[in-house]
Amino acid sequence: MSDEAALLQRQAAYIDSLRGLYRSERTAGLVACLVGVILMSLARFRFSGEPALLWSGVGVIALGWGLFAYAILRRRLWVRAHPFDANG
């Protein structure tokens, strides 16, 4: 195997491991955003705009975005602590 092929293989493995980091948090954030949107839709169209349900939906969406931000920041910290080493 040539050096370039080995480098590409190591780089692909590094990217795959990076993509897998904090996947559960990202999935939970997505689900929380979807649940929040459904809750807001139900509150608006089914329960005549009940304010408590609308604000609960906004809170759940904010929680989902918070999980997204947490996953992004943690991945960034991991990349800074474990940079890709082309020689190793």
C-alpha positions as CSV (number, residue, x, y, z in Angstrom):
1,M,0.0,0.0,0.0
2,S,1.4,3.4,-0.9
3,D,2.0,6.1,1.6
4,E,-0.8,8.3,0.1
5,A,-3.3,5.4,0.3
6,A,-2.4,4.7,3.9
7,L,-2.7,8.4,4.7
8,L,-6.2,8.6,3.1
9,Q,-7.2,5.5,5.0
10,R,-6.1,7.0,8.4
11,Q,-7.8,10.3,7.5
12,A,-11.1,8.5,6.7
13,A,-10.9,6.6,10.0
14,Y,-10.3,9.8,11.8
15,I,-13.3,11.5,10.1
16,D,-15.5,8.5,10.8
17,S,-14.6,8.5,14.5
18,L,-15.3,12.3,14.6
19,R,-18.7,11.8,13.0
20,G,-19.7,9.3,15.7
21,L,-18.9,11.5,18.6
22,Y,-21.9,12.7,20.6
23,R,-24.3,11.2,18.1
24,S,-26.9,10.4,20.8
25,E,-26.9,14.1,22.0
26,R,-27.4,15.2,18.4
27,T,-30.2,12.7,17.9
28,A,-31.9,13.8,21.2
29,G,-31.6,17.4,20.1
30,L,-33.3,16.6,16.8
31,V,-36.1,14.7,18.5
32,A,-36.6,17.4,21.1
33,C,-36.9,20.0,18.3
34,L,-39.5,17.9,16.5
35,V,-41.5,17.2,19.7
36,G,-41.4,21.0,20.5
37,V,-42.8,21.8,17.0
38,I,-45.5,19.2,17.3
39,L,-46.4,20.5,20.8
40,M,-46.6,24.1,19.5
41,S,-48.7,22.9,16.5
42,L,-51.1,21.0,18.8
43,A,-51.4,24.0,21.1
44,R,-52.1,26.4,18.3
45,F,-54.5,24.4,16.1
46,R,-56.0,21.9,18.5
47,F,-56.2,23.8,21.8
48,S,-56.9,27.3,20.5
49,G,-53.5,28.7,21.3
50,E,-53.1,27.7,24.9
51,P,-50.2,29.9,26.1
52,A,-48.8,27.3,28.5
53,L,-48.5,24.7,25.8
54,L,-47.0,27.2,23.3
55,W,-44.3,28.2,25.8
56,S,-43.7,24.6,26.7
57,G,-43.1,23.9,23.0
58,V,-40.7,26.8,22.8
59,G,-38.8,25.5,25.8
60,V,-38.5,22.0,24.3
61,I,-37.2,23.5,21.1
62,A,-34.6,25.6,23.1
63,L,-33.6,22.4,24.9
64,G,-33.0,20.7,21.5
65,W,-30.9,23.5,20.2
66,G,-29.0,23.5,23.5
67,L,-28.2,19.8,22.9
68,F,-27.0,20.6,19.4
69,A,-24.7,23.4,20.7
70,Y,-23.4,21.1,23.4
71,A,-22.5,18.4,20.9
72,I,-20.8,20.9,18.6
73,L,-18.7,22.4,21.4
74,R,-17.7,19.0,22.8
75,R,-16.7,17.8,19.3
76,R,-14.7,21.0,18.8
77,L,-12.9,20.4,22.1
78,W,-12.2,16.8,21.1
79,V,-10.7,17.8,17.8
80,R,-8.5,20.4,19.5
81,A,-7.3,17.8,21.9
82,H,-6.8,15.1,19.2
83,P,-5.7,16.7,16.0
84,F,-5.2,14.6,12.9
85,D,-1.5,13.6,12.7
86,A,-0.5,12.9,9.1
87,N,2.8,11.3,10.3
88,G,1.3,9.0,12.9
